[in-house]
Amino acid sequence: MARFHTSALINQLQSDVHTLSAIVQQDFSALTAKQLCQQPTPEQWSIAQCLEHLNSYGLYYIPKIDEALQRGISANLPTQERFASSWLGNYFATSMKPGADGTVPLKMKAFKNHTPSAELDAQVVLQEFIKQQRQLNQLLELSKRTDMGKLRIPISIASWIKLSVGDTFRFLVAHEQRHIVQAQRVYRSLFHPEVIR
């Protein structure tokens, strides 16, 4: 069971969210809608599809996290100095998080309800992603007021499986890191092939 100092974990997740938002705004916001929707091959997602996939998770998890945190604050659940990740929550988070070299430890096919269409309004997708990062950062700030280890929410693909809010944050941010790396790879392959390592 992975254990973390709660405030350090929240600060790290907030830093990660800030970094992801900055990457999207710096690398992708200057691209045209056509460029954002361009797929390297018919089998590979475009940058917009990578972001829309993440947006679909955010649309589910952000309200669920907000509801859980508000419930904890209303119930006066005190914050805890340490956060203990469950074995399942830790597995979900670590299996999603890309390595320092951009490799992913566990490749998997997207679930149908999280599979993005190829026909997207790219600017709407981009702005939705940036908005969700602001919301995620606000929720991380809110989590400092209650016990994110005791509050639990169902995962999007199986409602009978519940993770703590802390593990949900860890999974969600790691999942975003995974697909932003994927989007950066698409960006380099289409527009800057000279920098592909």
C-alpha positions as CSV (number, residue, x, y, z in Angstrom):
1,M,0.0,0.0,0.0
2,A,1.5,3.3,-1.1
3,R,1.5,6.1,1.5
4,F,1.9,9.8,0.9
5,H,2.2,13.0,2.9
6,T,-1.2,14.5,2.0
7,S,-0.2,18.1,1.4
8,A,2.9,17.0,-0.6
9,L,0.7,14.8,-2.8
10,I,-1.9,17.5,-3.4
11,N,0.9,20.0,-4.2
12,Q,2.4,17.6,-6.7
13,L,-0.9,16.9,-8.4
14,Q,-1.6,20.6,-8.7
15,S,1.9,21.1,-10.2
16,D,1.2,18.2,-12.7
17,V,-2.2,19.8,-13.7
18,H,-0.5,23.2,-14.2
19,T,2.1,21.5,-16.4
20,L,-0.4,19.7,-18.5
21,S,-2.5,22.8,-19.0
22,A,0.7,24.8,-20.0
23,I,1.7,22.1,-22.5
24,V,-1.7,22.2,-24.2
25,Q,-1.8,26.0,-24.4
26,Q,1.8,26.4,-25.5
27,D,2.0,23.5,-28.0
28,F,-1.5,23.1,-29.3
29,S,-3.5,26.4,-29.1
30,A,-1.7,27.9,-32.1
31,L,-2.6,25.0,-34.3
32,T,-5.5,25.2,-36.8
33,A,-8.7,23.2,-36.3
34,K,-7.6,21.1,-39.3
35,Q,-4.2,20.4,-37.7
36,L,-5.7,19.5,-34.4
37,C,-8.0,16.9,-36.1
38,Q,-5.3,15.5,-38.3
39,Q,-4.6,11.8,-37.6
40,P,-1.1,10.5,-38.3
41,T,-2.7,7.3,-39.6
42,P,-6.4,6.1,-39.7
43,E,-5.7,4.0,-36.7
44,Q,-4.0,6.7,-34.6
45,W,-5.8,9.5,-32.8
46,S,-5.4,13.1,-33.6
47,I,-4.4,15.7,-30.9
48,A,-8.1,16.7,-30.7
49,Q,-9.1,13.1,-30.1
50,C,-6.6,12.6,-27.3
51,L,-8.0,15.7,-25.6
52,E,-11.6,14.7,-26.2
53,H,-10.9,11.3,-24.7
54,L,-9.6,13.1,-21.5
55,N,-12.6,15.5,-21.5
56,S,-15.0,12.5,-21.5
57,Y,-13.3,11.3,-18.2
58,G,-13.4,14.8,-16.8
59,L,-17.1,15.2,-17.5
60,Y,-17.7,12.1,-15.4
61,Y,-15.1,12.5,-12.6
62,I,-15.1,16.2,-11.9
63,P,-18.7,16.4,-10.7
64,K,-18.3,13.2,-8.7
65,I,-15.2,14.4,-7.0
66,D,-16.9,17.8,-6.2
67,E,-19.9,16.0,-4.7
68,A,-17.7,13.8,-2.6
69,L,-15.6,16.6,-1.3
70,Q,-18.7,18.7,-0.5
71,R,-20.1,15.7,1.4
72,G,-16.9,15.4,3.4
73,I,-16.8,19.1,4.2
74,S,-20.4,19.0,5.3
75,A,-19.8,16.0,7.5
76,N,-16.8,17.7,9.1
77,L,-14.4,14.9,8.1
78,P,-11.0,16.2,9.2
79,T,-8.0,16.3,6.9
80,Q,-5.4,13.7,7.5
81,E,-1.6,14.2,7.6
82,R,-1.1,11.0,5.6
83,F,-2.9,9.5,2.6
84,A,-2.9,5.7,2.1
85,S,-3.6,4.5,-1.4
86,S,-5.5,1.3,-1.8
87,W,-3.8,-1.5,-3.8
88,L,-6.4,-1.1,-6.6
89,G,-6.1,2.7,-6.6
90,N,-2.4,2.5,-6.7
91,Y,-2.5,0.0,-9.5
92,F,-4.8,2.2,-11.6
93,A,-2.6,5.2,-11.1
94,T,0.8,3.6,-11.7
95,S,-0.4,1.6,-14.7
96,M,-1.6,4.9,-16.3
97,K,1.4,7.1,-15.5
98,P,3.9,7.3,-18.4
99,G,7.6,6.8,-17.6
100,A,10.2,9.6,-17.8
101,D,11.0,8.5,-21.4
102,G,7.3,8.7,-22.4
103,T,6.7,5.0,-22.5
104,V,3.5,3.6,-20.9
105,P,3.6,0.6,-18.6
106,L,0.3,-0.9,-19.7
107,K,-1.3,-0.4,-23.1
108,M,-5.0,-0.8,-23.3
109,K,-7.9,-0.1,-25.7
110,A,-10.2,2.8,-24.9
111,F,-13.7,1.8,-23.6
112,K,-16.5,2.5,-26.1
113,N,-18.0,5.4,-24.0
114,H,-14.6,7.1,-23.9
115,T,-13.7,6.6,-27.6
116,P,-13.6,9.9,-29.3
117,S,-15.2,10.6,-32.7
118,A,-12.9,11.7,-35.6
119,E,-15.4,14.5,-36.3
120,L,-14.7,17.1,-33.6
121,D,-14.9,20.9,-33.1
122,A,-11.3,21.1,-32.2
123,Q,-11.4,24.6,-30.6
124,V,-14.3,23.5,-28.4
125,V,-12.4,20.4,-27.3
126,L,-9.3,22.5,-26.6
127,Q,-11.2,25.0,-24.4
128,E,-13.0,22.3,-22.6
129,F,-9.8,20.6,-21.7
130,I,-8.3,23.9,-20.3
131,K,-11.5,24.6,-18.4
132,Q,-11.4,21.1,-16.8
133,Q,-7.8,21.7,-15.7
134,R,-8.9,24.8,-13.9
135,Q,-11.7,22.9,-12.2
136,L,-9.4,20.0,-11.3
137,N,-7.0,22.5,-9.7
138,Q,-9.9,24.0,-7.7
139,L,-11.0,20.6,-6.5
140,L,-7.4,19.7,-5.4
141,E,-7.5,23.0,-3.4
142,L,-10.8,22.0,-1.9
143,S,-9.5,18.6,-1.0
144,K,-7.2,20.3,1.6
145,R,-10.3,20.8,3.7
146,T,-11.4,17.2,4.2
147,D,-10.3,13.6,4.3
148,M,-9.8,12.5,0.7
149,G,-9.0,9.0,1.9
150,K,-12.4,8.2,3.4
151,L,-14.5,9.7,0.6
152,R,-15.2,7.2,-2.2
153,I,-16.7,7.5,-5.7
154,P,-17.5,4.8,-8.4
155,I,-15.2,4.5,-11.4
156,S,-16.7,5.4,-14.8
157,I,-16.4,1.9,-16.3
158,A,-17.8,-0.1,-13.4
159,S,-20.0,1.6,-10.8
160,W,-19.6,-1.2,-8.3
161,I,-15.9,-0.4,-8.0
162,K,-15.2,2.6,-5.8
163,L,-11.9,4.5,-5.3
164,S,-11.1,7.1,-2.7
165,V,-11.0,10.7,-3.9
166,G,-7.3,10.7,-3.4
167,D,-6.8,7.7,-5.6
168,T,-9.2,9.1,-8.2
169,F,-7.1,12.3,-8.3
170,R,-4.0,10.2,-8.8
171,F,-5.6,8.1,-11.5
172,L,-7.1,11.0,-13.4
173,V,-3.9,13.1,-13.5
174,A,-1.8,10.0,-14.5
175,H,-4.3,9.3,-17.3
176,E,-4.0,12.9,-18.5
177,Q,-0.2,12.6,-18.5
178,R,-0.5,9.4,-20.5
179,H,-2.6,11.0,-23.3
180,I,-0.8,14.3,-23.3
181,V,2.4,12.4,-24.1
182,Q,0.4,10.7,-26.9
183,A,-0.8,14.0,-28.2
184,Q,2.8,15.4,-28.1
185,R,4.0,12.4,-30.0
186,V,1.4,13.2,-32.7
187,Y,2.4,16.8,-32.7
188,R,6.0,16.0,-33.3
189,S,5.3,13.4,-35.9
190,L,3.1,15.6,-38.0
191,F,4.6,19.1,-37.5
192,H,8.1,18.6,-36.1
193,P,9.4,15.3,-37.4
194,E,13.0,16.5,-37.0
195,V,12.8,16.4,-33.2
196,I,11.4,12.8,-32.9
197,R,13.8,10.7,-30.9
